[in-house]
Amino acid sequence: MASRAARWLGALRRGPSLKKDGEISAGRGGSGQSLVPSRSGTDTRTGAILPKPVRMPFGLLRVFSIVIPFLFVGMLISKNFAALLEQHDIFAPEDDDDDDD
């Protein structure tokens, strides 16, 4: 009985989630919220162990193949824009000689 109450309270804290058949489980939320399927447990109500989640092959390689080119493009854009600002004297660092010798 206590585990059933704890599971129900845990579902209320987590909020709504999708069941395998697409229904919304008990929890907070209105009809206008978008639901993201989540899996917070490792077993079913009957005690059966759920299968392993699907792993994305080459996941880290995919992340780096997107992040590195976009960082490079962003660096080029910012470098060219800084040169444009300095060329038009919108933002030009002043060369102050602070030598008081």
ROROBA-784303 format. One record per residue: residue in three letters; residue number from 1; x, y, z of N, C-alpha, C in turn. Coordinates in Angstrom, 3 decimals. Layout:
REM residues N
{'ALA',NUM,{X,Y,Z},{X,Y,Z},{X,Y,Z}} ...
END
This chain:
REM residues 101
{'MET',1,{0.823,-1.195,0.000},{0.000,0.000,0.000},{0.862,1.251,0.000}} {'ALA',2,{1.925,1.214,0.804},{2.792,2.397,0.892},{3.520,2.636,-0.427}} {'SER',3,{3.916,1.562,-1.115},{4.630,1.761,-2.373},{3.692,2.328,-3.440}} {'ARG',4,{2.415,1.944,-3.409},{1.454,2.472,-4.372},{1.235,3.968,-4.134}} {'ALA',5,{1.143,4.380,-2.880},{0.970,5.797,-2.554},{2.219,6.589,-2.929}} {'ALA',6,{3.393,6.012,-2.678},{4.640,6.701,-3.034},{4.754,6.840,-4.546}} {'ARG',7,{4.358,5.827,-5.302},{4.398,5.889,-6.757},{3.437,6.962,-7.274}} {'TRP',8,{2.243,7.048,-6.659},{1.259,8.040,-7.069},{1.755,9.450,-6.765}} {'LEU',9,{2.358,9.652,-5.581},{2.903,10.964,-5.239},{4.082,11.315,-6.140}} {'GLY',10,{4.891,10.344,-6.492},{6.001,10.578,-7.410},{5.506,10.995,-8.780}} {'ALA',11,{4.391,10.401,-9.239},{3.814,10.775,-10.532},{3.272,12.196,-10.488}} {'LEU',12,{2.737,12.610,-9.353},{2.253,13.982,-9.228},{3.406,14.978,-9.266}} {'ARG',13,{4.524,14.631,-8.653},{5.679,15.531,-8.651},{6.308,15.629,-10.032}} {'ARG',14,{6.396,14.527,-10.750},{7.022,14.524,-12.070},{6.175,15.230,-13.108}} {'GLY',15,{4.891,15.190,-12.960},{4.010,15.797,-13.947},{3.524,14.752,-14.931}} {'PRO',16,{2.849,15.190,-15.975},{2.279,14.237,-16.925},{3.354,13.569,-17.771}} {'SER',17,{3.102,12.347,-18.153},{3.995,11.644,-19.066},{3.143,10.754,-19.965}} {'LEU',18,{3.734,10.286,-21.025},{2.999,9.454,-21.968},{3.184,7.986,-21.632}} {'LYS',19,{2.097,7.230,-21.761},{2.181,5.783,-21.604},{2.554,5.178,-22.949}} {'LYS',20,{2.754,3.881,-22.986},{3.157,3.228,-24.231},{2.104,3.365,-25.328}} {'ASP',21,{0.815,3.382,-24.947},{-0.221,3.479,-25.956},{-0.566,4.917,-26.309}} {'GLY',22,{0.172,5.898,-25.776},{-0.018,7.285,-26.137},{-0.934,8.053,-25.207}} {'GLU',23,{-1.514,7.387,-24.186},{-2.379,8.084,-23.251},{-1.546,8.902,-22.279}} {'ILE',24,{-2.177,9.900,-21.696},{-1.506,10.739,-20.698},{-1.704,10.099,-19.340}} {'SER',25,{-0.611,9.935,-18.592},{-0.717,9.357,-17.268},{-1.124,10.432,-16.272}} {'ALA',26,{-1.437,10.014,-15.056},{-1.858,10.955,-14.020},{-0.726,11.898,-13.671}} {'GLY',27,{-1.065,13.131,-13.443},{-0.058,14.117,-13.063},{-0.564,15.508,-13.336}} {'ARG',28,{0.290,16.488,-13.069},{-0.090,17.877,-13.303},{-0.090,18.173,-14.786}} {'GLY',29,{-0.769,19.241,-15.149},{-0.723,19.678,-16.536},{-2.104,19.888,-17.106}} {'GLY',30,{-2.180,20.742,-18.073},{-3.435,21.018,-18.739},{-3.426,20.423,-20.123}} {'SER',31,{-4.497,20.655,-20.832},{-4.598,20.083,-22.165},{-3.757,20.847,-23.176}} {'GLY',32,{-3.347,22.096,-22.860},{-2.578,22.896,-23.798},{-1.083,22.683,-23.713}} {'GLN',33,{-0.623,21.847,-22.794},{0.814,21.637,-22.639},{1.300,20.592,-23.628}} {'SER',34,{2.527,20.794,-24.111},{3.125,19.775,-24.956},{3.796,18.750,-24.059}} {'LEU',35,{3.618,17.498,-24.370},{4.150,16.428,-23.543},{5.351,15.792,-24.220}} {'VAL',36,{6.365,15.546,-23.440},{7.554,14.874,-23.926},{7.577,13.502,-23.288}} {'PRO',37,{7.654,12.456,-24.077},{7.689,11.128,-23.468},{8.941,10.957,-22.633}} {'SER',38,{8.753,10.456,-21.428},{9.900,10.249,-20.553},{9.793,8.875,-19.918}} {'ARG',39,{10.924,8.400,-19.482},{10.959,7.095,-18.853},{11.749,7.239,-17.571}} {'SER',40,{11.051,7.256,-16.453},{11.719,7.484,-15.185},{11.923,6.205,-14.394}} {'GLY',41,{11.340,5.111,-14.817},{11.468,3.873,-14.069},{12.177,2.798,-14.862}} {'THR',42,{12.494,1.728,-14.182},{13.155,0.606,-14.843},{12.286,-0.644,-14.845}} {'ASP',43,{11.109,-0.549,-14.209},{10.232,-1.710,-14.195},{8.786,-1.270,-14.340}} {'THR',44,{7.919,-2.232,-14.628},{6.497,-1.956,-14.789},{5.792,-2.134,-13.456}} {'ARG',45,{4.487,-1.906,-13.446},{3.717,-2.075,-12.202},{3.723,-3.520,-11.741}} {'THR',46,{3.803,-4.457,-12.679},{3.786,-5.871,-12.305},{5.152,-6.362,-11.861}} {'GLY',47,{6.200,-5.548,-12.052},{7.535,-5.939,-11.624},{8.436,-6.374,-12.762}} {'ALA',48,{7.929,-6.392,-13.984},{8.748,-6.787,-15.125},{9.761,-5.690,-15.439}} {'ILE',49,{10.950,-6.089,-15.815},{12.010,-5.128,-16.146},{11.800,-4.654,-17.573}} {'LEU',50,{11.864,-3.340,-17.765},{11.703,-2.769,-19.096},{12.937,-3.043,-19.944}} {'PRO',51,{12.782,-3.095,-21.269},{13.955,-3.322,-22.131},{14.881,-2.109,-22.118}} {'LYS',52,{16.118,-2.321,-22.540},{17.087,-1.229,-22.582},{16.625,-0.161,-23.561}} {'PRO',53,{16.876,1.106,-23.239},{16.500,2.165,-24.179},{17.358,2.117,-25.430}} {'VAL',54,{16.829,2.665,-26.517},{17.530,2.663,-27.798},{18.681,3.666,-27.725}} {'ARG',55,{19.875,3.239,-28.104},{21.046,4.126,-28.118},{21.261,4.645,-29.522}} {'MET',56,{21.663,5.903,-29.582},{21.948,6.496,-30.886},{23.398,6.181,-31.248}} {'PRO',57,{23.633,5.493,-32.375},{25.015,5.210,-32.751},{25.725,6.493,-33.186}} {'PHE',58,{26.987,6.597,-32.842},{27.822,7.746,-33.168},{27.230,9.048,-32.633}} {'GLY',59,{26.613,9.016,-31.456},{25.970,10.192,-30.890},{26.935,11.331,-30.637}} {'LEU',60,{28.082,11.032,-30.031},{29.062,12.065,-29.728},{29.698,12.614,-31.004}} {'LEU',61,{29.907,11.749,-31.977},{30.449,12.194,-33.264},{29.471,13.128,-33.976}} {'ARG',62,{28.191,12.835,-33.886},{27.174,13.701,-34.491},{27.146,15.061,-33.814}} {'VAL',63,{27.281,15.082,-32.507},{27.283,16.356,-31.779},{28.470,17.198,-32.216}} {'PHE',64,{29.656,16.617,-32.243},{30.839,17.380,-32.633},{30.808,17.787,-34.100}} {'SER',65,{30.200,16.976,-34.953},{30.140,17.349,-36.364},{29.200,18.525,-36.604}} {'ILE',66,{28.332,18.833,-35.673},{27.473,20.009,-35.771},{28.082,21.188,-35.022}} {'VAL',67,{28.599,20.960,-33.828},{29.083,22.049,-32.971},{30.318,22.726,-33.559}} {'ILE',68,{31.295,21.964,-34.001},{32.564,22.545,-34.470},{32.377,23.424,-35.704}} {'PRO',69,{31.674,22.994,-36.757},{31.491,23.908,-37.902},{30.729,25.184,-37.550}} {'PHE',70,{29.703,25.091,-36.705},{28.947,26.281,-36.356},{29.748,27.217,-35.458}} {'LEU',71,{30.610,26.683,-34.596},{31.511,27.546,-33.825},{32.472,28.271,-34.754}} {'PHE',72,{32.975,27.573,-35.758},{33.893,28.185,-36.713},{33.205,29.282,-37.521}} {'VAL',73,{31.977,29.022,-37.989},{31.223,30.027,-38.747},{30.914,31.233,-37.863}} {'GLY',74,{30.539,31.018,-36.620},{30.284,32.120,-35.698},{31.529,32.938,-35.435}} {'MET',75,{32.681,32.278,-35.345},{33.944,32.979,-35.153},{34.266,33.851,-36.367}} {'LEU',76,{34.053,33.329,-37.558},{34.309,34.112,-38.770},{33.383,35.323,-38.874}} {'ILE',77,{32.109,35.138,-38.552},{31.165,36.254,-38.599},{31.559,37.333,-37.609}} {'SER',78,{31.883,36.954,-36.389},{32.237,37.957,-35.381},{33.552,38.649,-35.718}} {'LYS',79,{34.518,37.922,-36.276},{35.793,38.539,-36.660},{35.588,39.557,-37.782}} {'ASN',80,{34.798,39.193,-38.787},{34.539,40.112,-39.899},{33.719,41.327,-39.452}} {'PHE',81,{32.775,41.132,-38.546},{31.982,42.253,-38.066},{32.819,43.193,-37.213}} {'ALA',82,{33.731,42.657,-36.404},{34.622,43.507,-35.617},{35.541,44.311,-36.536}} {'ALA',83,{36.018,43.716,-37.616},{36.856,44.447,-38.571},{36.049,45.545,-39.266}} {'LEU',84,{34.792,45.281,-39.581},{33.932,46.279,-40.206},{33.689,47.458,-39.261}} {'LEU',85,{33.432,47.169,-37.989},{33.228,48.237,-37.012},{34.480,49.088,-36.849}} {'GLU',86,{35.624,48.450,-36.834},{36.866,49.211,-36.680},{37.171,50.018,-37.940}} {'GLN',87,{36.847,49.504,-39.104},{37.098,50.200,-40.365},{36.267,51.479,-40.463}} {'HIS',88,{35.052,51.449,-39.983},{34.172,52.612,-40.045},{34.247,53.472,-38.783}} {'ASP',89,{35.215,53.239,-37.953},{35.447,53.976,-36.706},{34.224,54.012,-35.797}} {'ILE',90,{33.424,52.992,-35.835},{32.291,52.880,-34.911},{32.796,52.400,-33.562}} {'PHE',91,{33.652,51.438,-33.601},{34.299,50.967,-32.380},{35.756,50.730,-32.713}} {'ALA',92,{36.585,51.632,-32.292},{38.018,51.488,-32.537},{38.736,51.675,-31.211}} {'PRO',93,{39.499,50.715,-30.803},{40.232,50.876,-29.548},{41.279,51.981,-29.678}} {'GLU',94,{41.349,52.805,-28.659},{42.310,53.908,-28.675},{43.664,53.402,-28.201}} {'ASP',95,{44.699,53.903,-28.846},{46.051,53.518,-28.458},{46.581,54.570,-27.495}} {'ASP',96,{46.291,54.403,-26.247},{46.776,55.340,-25.228},{48.124,54.874,-24.723}} {'ASP',97,{49.034,55.814,-24.664},{50.324,55.526,-24.056},{50.242,55.912,-22.587}} {'ASP',98,{50.175,54.931,-21.758},{50.052,55.187,-20.323},{51.409,55.139,-19.628}} {'ASP',99,{52.451,55.317,-20.377},{53.788,55.308,-19.766},{54.046,56.665,-19.139}} {'ASP',100,{54.157,56.708,-17.850},{54.416,57.969,-17.160},{55.883,58.138,-16.816}} {'ASP',101,{56.743,57.442,-17.469},{58.181,57.516,-17.157},{58.794,58.807,-17.570}} 
END
